[in-house]
Amino acid sequence: MEAKEAFFSFLDSLNLAKDNDREFLFAAFNYAFEGSKDFKDVTPLSSMGVNPVQLALYLVNEHIFYLATHPDRTEEDVIKNEDYMHFLASISLDKYYTNERLAYRVGNLTNRFDPTMSTINLYLNFILGMLSRYQQGDPNHTLIIDVMMKGFQMAKCVADLLEGGFETEAFSTWRTLHENECIVTCLVRYGQSVIEAYLRHIKYGIAFRGGVPSKEETDAIFVDIKARMKEVDLKSKDMKRFIEYGWLLGVPDVMKIEGFKFNFRDGVERVAGLSSYSKVYEMSSEIAHSSPLLIYSRKNYFFSVTILNLYESFFRLEKFFSSLYMATTGEEEKQSYARMRALYYGEILAAYELEKSKFMAQNKQSKTEG
């Protein structure tokens, strides 16, 4: 009885519809779990047993999927079929062993249990959880939260790709993360004038893509765009570039910055003070555009480049988050974050230094062999 109640509580945590037959799902789970004993010779890891949570997730989702793809059949009729439980258990076990135990690993250079990844994942999960408590999706009031949230999500995506053995894909995704952190830096550093300009250019972008329903409003927006472009001597051919990067005019005296242009590398990145990453960004762009560099890439090299740049972007974003969190939460939450930071920030720094030393040794060896 205790096992059944625990299983039902698990279903509740999934927000499973109440009309799903829980007794059937529990019986099917037990049937599948017993069937897993027949897989003991599939892989040496099978002797360690089955992860019941993962197996249950496969089974429950398979059942929901089957009902959704067979709308002509009621759940009551489905579970009466004696072969259905066998089918459900069989497919759930197949997916469990294939996806969890025998998954394609592409010669992974790390895994989610490696402290290099597990520590930053812990930190990212904590921050994303805290950010989810803030109001979001209302740019006029939540712009910095929204942009910051996307940055940490991108960092998590990079980490997941590295764990999966997809180093070049992770590196090309870091490119977007870097663009995000540069925008956050500009918004936080220069404050309201840049925030207002950024919000205005969001409206410009919507109008440019035909997203404003009123023709009169659209026309008025384009009149405003052209007038502002004229102020900085931009031509009609520059409109798309101005819509994407013209918000930088909210930065005081931005036009006086040496080499400034309305683009990412000479604009956003330069204003953010992160131009030292321009060469890495360019290399990441080549990867993103499927150049020969992507096809004939060296896994070790791109793993190291990506993990180091992921850490460095994280360090910068975490400072912004820490300032925000400490300024907007109660004393108990502040102390909790401070304890977590004291425990794990040092480990992240140690992991970063370790990967940095590995990368330097790798480069030294490559030069020696060359």
ChimeraX attribute file (.defattr): number of C-alpha atoms within 10 A of each C-alpha:
attribute: neighborCount
match mode: 1-to-1
recipient: residues
	/A:1	6
	/A:2	7
	/A:3	9
	/A:4	13
	/A:5	11
	/A:6	11
	/A:7	19
	/A:8	17
	/A:9	12
	/A:10	15
	/A:11	20
	/A:12	12
	/A:13	9
	/A:14	12
	/A:15	9
	/A:16	15
	/A:17	11
	/A:18	9
	/A:19	7
	/A:20	16
	/A:21	12
	/A:22	17
	/A:23	12
	/A:24	13
	/A:25	21
	/A:26	20
	/A:27	13
	/A:28	23
	/A:29	24
	/A:30	15
	/A:31	16
	/A:32	24
	/A:33	19
	/A:34	11
	/A:35	14
	/A:36	20
	/A:37	13
	/A:38	10
	/A:39	15
	/A:40	14
	/A:41	10
	/A:42	12
	/A:43	12
	/A:44	9
	/A:45	13
	/A:46	16
	/A:47	12
	/A:48	9
	/A:49	12
	/A:50	19
	/A:51	11
	/A:52	13
	/A:53	11
	/A:54	12
	/A:55	21
	/A:56	25
	/A:57	16
	/A:58	20
	/A:59	25
	/A:60	22
	/A:61	14
	/A:62	16
	/A:63	21
	/A:64	14
	/A:65	11
	/A:66	15
	/A:67	16
	/A:68	11
	/A:69	9
	/A:70	11
	/A:71	9
	/A:72	8
	/A:73	12
	/A:74	10
	/A:75	17
	/A:76	10
	/A:77	8
	/A:78	16
	/A:79	16
	/A:80	11
	/A:81	10
	/A:82	9
	/A:83	10
	/A:84	14
	/A:85	20
	/A:86	15
	/A:87	12
	/A:88	21
	/A:89	25
	/A:90	17
	/A:91	14
	/A:92	24
	/A:93	21
	/A:94	14
	/A:95	16
	/A:96	22
	/A:97	19
	/A:98	12
	/A:99	11
	/A:100	13
	/A:101	15
	/A:102	13
	/A:103	12
	/A:104	12
	/A:105	12
	/A:106	11
	/A:107	10
	/A:108	16
	/A:109	16
	/A:110	15
	/A:111	17
	/A:112	15
	/A:113	10
	/A:114	10
	/A:115	16
	/A:116	22
	/A:117	19
	/A:118	16
	/A:119	18
	/A:120	22
	/A:121	17
	/A:122	13
	/A:123	19
	/A:124	19
	/A:125	15
	/A:126	14
	/A:127	19
	/A:128	18
	/A:129	12
	/A:130	15
	/A:131	19
	/A:132	13
	/A:133	8
	/A:134	13
	/A:135	11
	/A:136	16
	/A:137	12
	/A:138	10
	/A:139	15
	/A:140	11
	/A:141	11
	/A:142	14
	/A:143	19
	/A:144	21
	/A:145	21
	/A:146	19
	/A:147	19
	/A:148	23
	/A:149	23
	/A:150	17
	/A:151	26
	/A:152	24
	/A:153	17
	/A:154	21
	/A:155	25
	/A:156	21
	/A:157	16
	/A:158	26
	/A:159	28
	/A:160	17
	/A:161	16
	/A:162	25
	/A:163	22
	/A:164	20
	/A:165	20
	/A:166	21
	/A:167	29
	/A:168	26
	/A:169	18
	/A:170	28
	/A:171	29
	/A:172	22
	/A:173	23
	/A:174	26
	/A:175	23
	/A:176	19
	/A:177	25
	/A:178	23
	/A:179	16
	/A:180	21
	/A:181	25
	/A:182	25
	/A:183	24
	/A:184	22
	/A:185	22
	/A:186	21
	/A:187	24
	/A:188	14
	/A:189	13
	/A:190	16
	/A:191	14
	/A:192	13
	/A:193	15
	/A:194	21
	/A:195	22
	/A:196	16
	/A:197	18
	/A:198	24
	/A:199	15
	/A:200	17
	/A:201	20
	/A:202	16
	/A:203	15
	/A:204	23
	/A:205	17
	/A:206	14
	/A:207	20
	/A:208	16
	/A:209	8
	/A:210	12
	/A:211	12
	/A:212	17
	/A:213	9
	/A:214	11
	/A:215	11
	/A:216	9
	/A:217	12
	/A:218	19
	/A:219	13
	/A:220	12
	/A:221	19
	/A:222	15
	/A:223	12
	/A:224	13
	/A:225	18
	/A:226	15
	/A:227	13
	/A:228	15
	/A:229	18
	/A:230	12
	/A:231	8
	/A:232	12
	/A:233	9
	/A:234	16
	/A:235	11
	/A:236	10
	/A:237	8
	/A:238	12
	/A:239	17
	/A:240	13
	/A:241	14
	/A:242	25
	/A:243	21
	/A:244	17
	/A:245	19
	/A:246	24
	/A:247	21
	/A:248	28
	/A:249	18
	/A:250	19
	/A:251	19
	/A:252	12
	/A:253	9
	/A:254	14
	/A:255	15
	/A:256	8
	/A:257	13
	/A:258	9
	/A:259	9
	/A:260	16
	/A:261	18
	/A:262	20
	/A:263	16
	/A:264	19
	/A:265	19
	/A:266	16
	/A:267	22
	/A:268	26
	/A:269	23
	/A:270	22
	/A:271	22
	/A:272	18
	/A:273	13
	/A:274	15
	/A:275	18
	/A:276	10
	/A:277	14
	/A:278	15
	/A:279	11
	/A:280	16
	/A:281	21
	/A:282	13
	/A:283	16
	/A:284	25
	/A:285	18
	/A:286	15
	/A:287	22
	/A:288	18
	/A:289	11
	/A:290	12
	/A:291	12
	/A:292	10
	/A:293	15
	/A:294	19
	/A:295	10
	/A:296	8
	/A:297	13
	/A:298	12
	/A:299	17
	/A:300	14
	/A:301	14
	/A:302	20
	/A:303	23
	/A:304	20
	/A:305	19
	/A:306	26
	/A:307	24
	/A:308	19
	/A:309	19
	/A:310	25
	/A:311	20
	/A:312	15
	/A:313	20
	/A:314	22
	/A:315	14
	/A:316	14
	/A:317	21
	/A:318	17
	/A:319	11
	/A:320	17
	/A:321	18
	/A:322	15
	/A:323	10
	/A:324	14
	/A:325	17
	/A:326	15
	/A:327	10
	/A:328	11
	/A:329	10
	/A:330	10
	/A:331	10
	/A:332	9
	/A:333	14
	/A:334	16
	/A:335	12
	/A:336	11
	/A:337	18
	/A:338	14
	/A:339	12
	/A:340	13
	/A:341	15
	/A:342	11
	/A:343	11
	/A:344	15
	/A:345	17
	/A:346	11
	/A:347	16
	/A:348	21
	/A:349	15
	/A:350	14
	/A:351	20
	/A:352	19
	/A:353	13
	/A:354	13
	/A:355	19
	/A:356	16
	/A:357	12
	/A:358	13
	/A:359	18
	/A:360	12
	/A:361	12
	/A:362	15
	/A:363	13
	/A:364	12
	/A:365	11
	/A:366	10
	/A:367	9
	/A:368	8
	/A:369	7
	/A:370	6
